[in-house]
Amino acid sequence: MARLQGPHEGHYARSPLHPDSQRSGHVDGLPVNPGAGEDSSASSLPRHYPNPGYLGMSSHSTIFNQVFSSTTPHGVAAQQDVQPSAPPISPALNDSIQDLTILEKGLFALNRLDQLEIPKLACLVQSWLERGVNLPLAGLFVPQCLTAVANWSNLPKPPWNSEDYRIDTRHRFRVLLENTRKVIAIRQDSTFELFLGQTLGENLRLEALGIFLTAAARATLDTCYFPPLFSADRQRRELIKDISLIGDWCLETCLALDCLNDLQLVLQYENFILHSQVDGDQSYHSWRRMGDVASSLFALGYHERIDEGVHNIPTFLAELRRACFARIYAADKSLAIFLGRPPRIVKDYCFLQLPAYPGITTDEYAASSDNVTQSIRSETHWGISNGNNDFPQPINYTADTRCSALFASLKEEVLLMFRKRHLNEIERISELRSRVVKQWQELPTHFRLPSSLKDCDGSQFERDFLAGTRLDYLHILLLLGLVSQKRASELDESLLEVAGEMLSITVEVIILRDRLVNSGTSLIWKVAQYGLPAAGIVSLALLHPISADCRPFPRSKMLQDLSTLVAEISIGAWIQAGEPNFALFTRATQTIRSLLDSLTAWKPHTELCNSHQNENTDLTEDWNAFIDSQPWEFEMDFWANLAEHPTLIG
């Protein structure tokens, strides 16, 4: 029986090294480290090392293991039977500073948790789930964690703040620690229910508790009014901080125990997303947590190829690991672009992989395809659609994971081009733009926003997905346009067109926010990542129009979108002072407002009047806006008459 184990458990860790894990060849036309050839000396079996975490081909342990395999008869076969033992679980914490710190924080966190109204929080999360929203990566575990934590909180407890309560709290904390230290045993025929059985109920772990708290915080973020818990923004923000604080303690305790596993990686990612929404995308807390997630991804070896047969794991766990890689990889690129910092995960060192759609097996998909070489699995085809409609890909979080990771790979190449702008790689830019457009066209038709968002007939989730996917695609084109620009005042027509569409979609998303639900990225993130750059390009175009040779751009539409963006932010319709990214939006809107004031300031048309001075001393003296209208009527006749004003004709 293979085990899912942390990097220090039993002083051994598995490495998923095998010939396929070498990043040679191509994946869906994408070159992946073409210089790395397959090493025939690498074993296709899992390896166990007396060092923490994943160790790759360059590590000393790999070299010594090859020496051992060459000098020991049947050495490789003997390794297959080696199973690392679980670390011994002590019934009590030691008196070390680290253990005492964990104990003190744990008792404090459980005390705060008991003061929360868990049944009401569970109702909030349940209503949140019923709206079609979930945690994008941990969504598979949220309903079960919800039930388990609710049952755990309903267990009888002594009166609060009594001596018996403190004893009971210490006991519950030790049980949580012991459960969290246990290795989650898994073999290839293990079921999802067996996996859950080792994390919930009597085996409730801190990871499961943390996932519930993360879902509760996200549900509170997405719910403006829930009288059982809060009825004002101040109460809601305080509740979010309390829940986030306890959730952080769950994750930090897991990290301190040094028992890295799949569930902990899932919690790390969701905790990072939560902090980006609580602290803001510019916060160092969010940036640091992204680094922690990337470190855990590499330590677990999930940047390498994930193979069920080689690693002796069930399919559901392999798909979870692929989803972990895809979402973390995409999040790393998005944050790197937003902050202008280097990405932490570079695909030259990774095996690019995507999760399969739930309910559609690879065999079924390949058998019904005209091209049997294409597969829904990323190892053979790192794409989205193969033109087959027998198994239409559903719009869900898996679709969002696949699309975002696919575009993230292209964004990484654009980031590299920003570092080499002095080379002026015109051909390279053109080639990459063609690949971006081709990838968009290869998406399933129902993944592409057909028209205005308000005209879409899908669910709230689907509309948000369509808008987010379109914005993600346009964002790459915008970045490519910025790379090719020599001067900010010389805007390309295609760049301005992309920016205008991005701004229009962002404004429409803001206006229709009550008809959308989070399909993978929040409204605040959409405005920050896509809306503000687009608004910046549009503002530059209004200040420095494109050349006369280009066709006129829709100036009125751009002014309208900018005005709407400023108005929605200024009046606090969807974001208020004290919320994440508010300071960023405030600075941007102040600049846009100044631009709008300068562009829309009233100026007398003296030149126009002087040119007709001999014929008419005043072009407007015979014009009356209220001809045949009452002063209080502002209907069709008024606007038709206003359109005939001499300064508006033409």
N, C-alpha and C positions, 0 to 999 in steps of 0.2 A: 504494500500500500504506500503510495507516494503521499507526501505531506506538503501542505502549503506552510512555509515556514519563513520566519524572519531572518535577517542577516546574521543574528547572533545566536539563534536558537540551536542549542546543542553544539555550538561552536562549528556548525557546518552550514553551508548555503549551497543551493543548487544553481548551476549555470546552464542556461538553455543552449549550449553550444552544439552545433551540428553542422554538416556541410551547407544545408540550406540557409543557415543563419548568416552566412557570409554575404555581404551586400554586393554581389556581382550581377551583371546582366542589367536588364531593364524591367521596369514595372510600368505597364501601360504607356510605353514610350518614354518614360522618365528615366534618365540615366541615374543609377544608384551606385556611386563609388566604383566606376568601371575599372579602376586600377587594382581592385582587390580580387584576386582569383581564389578559386576554391582550394582549400588545403586538404589534401587527401589524408593527412595525419590526424585531422580533427575527428574525434569520435562523434557518432550520431546519438550517443546515449547521454543522459544527464550526468553532470559531474558534481562532485561534492568537494568543497574546498574548506580547509581550516581557516578561513578568513571571512569577514562579513561581506555580504552582498554579492552581486554579480561580478564575475571576473572574466574579462574578454581574452581574445587571442594573444594580446601582448603581455599578459600578466605572467609573473614568475610561476604561479601555480599551474598554469596550463603547460608550461615547458616541462616542469617536473612531473606532471601527470603523464605527458607523452613518454618521458624517460621511464617512468614506472610501468607503463603499458608495454613498452618495448622489451623490458628486461624481465617482466613477470609473466609466466605462462597463464593464458586465459585471464589476464589482468582486467581486460575490459568487461568480460563476462562476469567476473567477480564483483565489479563495481555495480552491476545492475541490481545485485541483491543487497547492497549496502543501503540501509535506511537510517538516517540520523535520528537520534532519540530526542524526545521533547525535553526541554529544560526542566529541572526539578522545581516544583512549586512549593515554596516555603509557606507554612501556615501563618506566619507573621512577618511584618516588615522589619528590616534591620534598623539599627539606630544611626545609620549613616545620614549625613546631611541631606543627600539626595532623597532618600526614602522618607525622611522626616518632612522634607519640603512637599513631596507628593502627598503624604498623609494630611498635612495641614491644608493644602489646596483642595484636596479631595473632600475633606469634611466641610470646608467652607462652601464648596460648590454644591454638595448634596443638601446642605442647609438651605441654600438659595433655591435649589430645585424644589424642595418640599414646600417652599412658600409660593411657588407658582401653582396656578390652578390647572393641573395636567388634564383633567377631563374636559375642561373648556378649551384648552389648547388643542386637544385631540379633535374636538368638534370643528375648530377653526381649520385644522389641517384637512379634515375630511371634506369640508365644504370647498376648500381650495382645490383638492383633487377632483372633485365633481365638476369643476369648471374646465377640466381638461389640462390642468397644469401639473407639473411634477418637477422633481429634481432631474436634470437631464442625464446624469450618469448614475445616480443612486436610486432612480425611480423604481427600479425593480425591487428594492428593499423597503421603500417607504411605507406601504400599507402594512407589511408584517411588523416593522419596527414600531409603527403607530399602535398596533394592537398590543404588542409585547410591553411597551413602556407604560401604556395605560393600565394594563393588568398589574404590572410591577408597582406602579404608584398607588394602586388600590389596596395593596396589602396593609393589614393593620399596623399602626405605628403608635408608640407611646405618646403622651401629650408633648406638644412641641416645647422646646427649651427646658425640658426636665433632664435629670440625670439619666433616666432610662432612655430618653430619646437620644442622648449623646452616645450611649453604649450601642443602641440599635443602629445609629448612623455609622459608627465605626465598623460594626459587623457588616452592614450592607456594602460599605466601601471596600472592605477586604474581599468580599465575595466577587464584586465587580473586577477587582484587580486580578484575582485568581483566574476568573473566566477569561479575562483579556490576555493573560499570559499563556493560556493553553494554545497549542498548535491546532489549527483547523485541518483535520484529516480528510484527505480527498484522494479518490482514485478515478480511473477513467469512466467507470460505470456509475459513479455517484450522481445522485439527483439533486436538483435545486432544493428540495425539501430537506434532504440530509444536510446540505450545507447550512440552511437556515436553522436547523435543529441544534447546531453547534454554536449558534450566535444569539439565540433568543430563548425565552422561557427561563428555565433554571440556569441556562448557560448565557444569560444576558451579558453582553460585552459592552465596553465603553464605546466601541465603534458604532454599535447599533443605537446606543443612547445618543451619540453625537449626530447620527443621521436623522433621528427624530427631531432633535433640537434645531438642526439646520433647516429641515423642512418647516418647522414651526416658525422660525425666523423669516424664511422666504414667504410663507403664507401671510405673515403679519405685514411684510413689506408690500405685498400685492393687494392687501385688503385695507381699504380706507376707513371702514366703519364696521365694527363688530361689538355691539353693546355688551355682551357677556364679559368682554375683556377690556375694551377701550372704545371711546366715543369721540376722542379728540386726537389731533396729531401729536401733541406732547405725550399723552399716555401711550400712544402707539410707538413712538420713538424710544421711550423708556423701556417698554416691554422688549423691543428688539435688542436693545443693549444688554438687558438682563439675560435673555436667551442666548445671545451671541457669546457672552462672557462664560456661561456654563458650557456651551458647545466648544469654545476654545480650550477650556480646561480638559474636556474629554480627549480632544486631539493631542494636546500637549502631554497628557499623561501617557497616552499610547506611544508617543514618540520617546518619552523618557524610559518606558519599559523596554524599548529596543526590540520589539517583536513585529517587524514590518510584514504586512500581508496585504492581500487584495482589498479587503474591506477597509483597511486603514488608508490605502491609496485613494479609494473612492471618497472617503471622508475628507481627505486632504484637498482633493479637487473641489468638492462642494463647499468646503470652508473657505477656500480661496475666492470662489465666486461670490459667496456671501459677503466677505470683507470688501470686495470690490464694489458691492452695492451699499454697504454700510459706511465704509470709510472713504470711498471714492476711488476712481481708477488711477488718480495721481498719487494716492497715499503710498508711503513706503511699506506699510503693513501689507498691502495687496502685493506689491512688488516682491517683498521678501517671501511671502507665501507661495508665489509662483515659482521662485527658486527652490523652495522646499519640495514642492510637488515634482519638479523636474528631477531633483536629486533622488527622490524615492522611486521615480520611474526608472532611472538608470540603475539604481541599486537592486531593483527587482528584476532587471534584465528585460523589461517589456519593450525596449526599443529594438530588440532583436525579433526575429521571426517567431511567432507563436504557433506551435504545432501540437494538436491534441495527442497524436500518437506518440510523438517523441517525449513530450512532457508528462504523459500519462494523466491527463486532466479531461474532464467532461467538456462537451461542446459549449454549454452555457458559460462556463468559466473562461474558456478561450475567447468567446465573443465579448465577454466583459473586459478582458484584458486588451483586446483590440480596440474596444470603445474607449478605454482609459487612455491608450496611446493617442488615438485620433483626437479626442477632445483636449488633452493636455497639449499636444502639438499645435493645434489650432489656437488655443488660448495664448500660448507663448508667442506666436506670431502677431496676434492682434494687439497684445499688450506692448510688444516691442515696437510696433509701428506707431501706436498711440503715443508712447513716451519717447520715441526716437532713440531707443537703446538697443544694444545687440541682443539677438535671440539667444536663448539658452539651449535650445534643442535644434541641432543642425541635421538635415536629412541625409547628408553624406555619411553620418555615423548611425543611421537608423534604417530599419527595414520598414518601409511605409506599408501600413496595413489599416484596413477599415473593417468595422463589424458588419455582419450580414443582417439582412432584414429579418426580424422575428417571424417565424411561421413559414418561411420559404427556404427550403433546403437547397444546398448547392446542386445536388443531383437533379432535382425537379427543374431547377432554373436552367441548368446546362442542357438537359434533355429536350426542353421545349425551345431552345434557341437555335437560330439558323447557323450560328457560329459557335460550335461546341467548345472552342478554345476560350471563350469568354465565360467568366464565372462571376457570381455575386460576391465571391471572396476576393479580398484585396490582394492576396498573394499572387494571383494570376492576372488580375485585371483591376488596376487601381482607378476605377471610374464609377459612374453612377448608373448609366443606362446602356443596354445593349440593343435597344430597338425592339425588344420583345414586350408585347402587351398581355401575354397570357398570365403573367404574374405582375400586375401593376404595383409599383413600389408605393407603399402607404406614406402619407405625410405624418411623420411622428418624430420623436427625438432621435431615432436612429438615422432618419433622413437628414436631419439637421447636423448630426455628427459627421456623416459622410460628406455632405456638401461643404461644410465649414473646413474640414481637414483637406479636402481636395483643393479649395481655393487657397488655403494656407500654404500649400506647397508652392503655388505660383507666387504668392506674396513673398515667400522667402527669396525667390529669385529676383524679385523686384528690389528687395532690401539690399541684396548684394550689388545690384546695379547702382543704387544710391552711393555705395562706397567707391564705385568706379566711374563716377560721372565725368571725370576728366578724360576718359577714354572715348567718350562720345560714340558709343556702340549703337549706331543707327540701325544697322541690320539686326542686331540682337534685340533691340526694342521692338522692331517690326515683327520679328519672328515670335517673340513672346506675346505680343498683342494678338497675333493670329491664333496662338494656342489658347489664350484666354477666351476669345470669341468662340472657337471650336468647342471648348469644354462647355461653355454655356449652351450652345446649340445641341450638345449631346445629352443634356439633362432631359429627363422625362418632360413631356409637354406640360403636365399638370404641376410641375415644379417651377415653372416660369410664369411670372406675373404677366397676364395677358393684356391688361389695360389698367385703368384706374383702380385703386384698391377698393373704393366704395362699390364698384361694380362686381366684385368677386362674390360668388355665391357660397363659398366654403364656410367652414366653421371658424370660430375666433382663432383657434390654433392655426388653421391652415392659412388664413389671411395674414397672420403675423409671420408665418414661415415664408410665404411668397414675398412679402416685403423685405424680410431680412435677407433672403437668398439673393434677391435682385440688388439690394444695397451692397452686399458682399462682392458680387460680381462687378458692379460699377466702381467699387472702391479700388479694385485692381487696375481698371482702366484709368482711373484718376491718378493713381500713383505712377503709372507708366507715362501719363501725360506730363506729370511734374518732373519726371526724370529727363524727359526730352526737351523741356523748356530751358531756354538760355537766360531769359529775363522775365521777371514777374509782370512787367508791363506789356509783354508781347505774348498774349494768350492765344493758344491755338483754338481754332473753331471747334474741333472735336472735344478738346478738354472742357471748353465752356459748355458744350452740349451735355457731356456726362455730368458735370457739376450741377447744371440746372435740373437735370432729372433726379439726381440724388437729393437735392434740396427739396424738390417737389414731393418726392416720396416720403422724406422725413417729416415734412410739414403735415402731410396727409396722415401719417402714422400718429402724430401728436393729436390731430383733430379727432381721429377715429379711435383713440386709445381705449375708449369704453367698449369697443367692438373687437378688441384684440386681447390675446393672452400671451404670456411669455412662452415662445416656442424654442428658446435657446439663448436669446439675448434680450435684455430688458430694454424698456423705452429709453431710459437714461443713457444706456450704452449706445443705442442706435443714434441718438442725437449727438453724443460726444464723439463717437468714432466716425460717423458718416456725415451727419448734418453740419457740424462746425467746419470741417474742411471744405465741404461744398459751398457753404455760405461764404467762406473766405475767398474762394475762387470767384464766385459771383460778385462779391464786393470789389475785387480787383478789376473785374470786367467793367463794372459800372464806373469805376474811376479811370480806367485806361481801356477804352473800347478797342475791340479788335479792328484789324485793318479794313479799309473800305472795300477791298476786293472780296471779303467774305460776306455772306448773306447776313442781313440784320438779325440780331438775336432778340428774343421776346423780353424786352426791357420791362414792360408792365407786369408780366408774370413773375419775373425775378424780384421786382420791388414788392409785389404782393406776398411772395413767399418769405422774403426777408422781414417784412412788416409783421406777418403772422407769427413767425418764429420769435421775434422780439416781444410781441404782445403776450404770447402764451407763457413765455418765461417771466416777463415782468410782473404780470398779475398773479403769479404763483398758482396757475391752474393745475399744474402737474408736478411742480417741484417748488419747495419753499426753502427759506433760509435755514441753514443748519443741516440740510440734507447733502448727500455726496454729490460732488461735481457742481454744486450751486455756485461756488466762487468762480469756477471756470466759465460757466454759462453767463454769469453776471458781467465779467470782464468782456466777453465776446459781444454780448448784447449792447453794452455801452458803446463799443466801437461801431457796431452796425447802426445803432440809433443816431450817432453823430453823422454817419454816412447818409442815412435817410433824410436827416434834417437838411443837410447841405444840398441834396439832390431835389428835394421837394419844396425848398424855400420859395416863396412867391416873389416873382420878379416882374415888373411892368414891361410889357412888350413895346418898348419905345421905338425900337428899330422898325418893327412891323407897322406901327402907327405913322412914323415919319415917312415911310415909303409911300404911303397913301395920303399924305397930308394935303396935297393939292386937290384930290378928289373928295376926301371926306375928313373932316377934322377929327372925327372920333368914330372908329369902326363899330363901336359898341353902343353909340347913342340911340340907334334905332332898334337895338336888340333888347328884348324883355323876356326874362326866363319865365314869367308868369302869364304870358299871353294865353287867354282862354283857360286859365287855371285859377283855382282858389289858392291863397297863400299857404294853406295847410295841406294841400294835395301834392304828394311827391310820387305820382304814379307814372304811367308810361308817357303821357303827353309832356310832363315836365322833363323827363330824361331825353326824350326825342328833341325837344326844343333846345335843351342844354347842349346837345351834340352839334347843333348848328352854330355854336359860338364861333366867331371868327378866329380866335386863337387856337381852337381845337380842330378846325377843318384841315384835312390833309394829314 
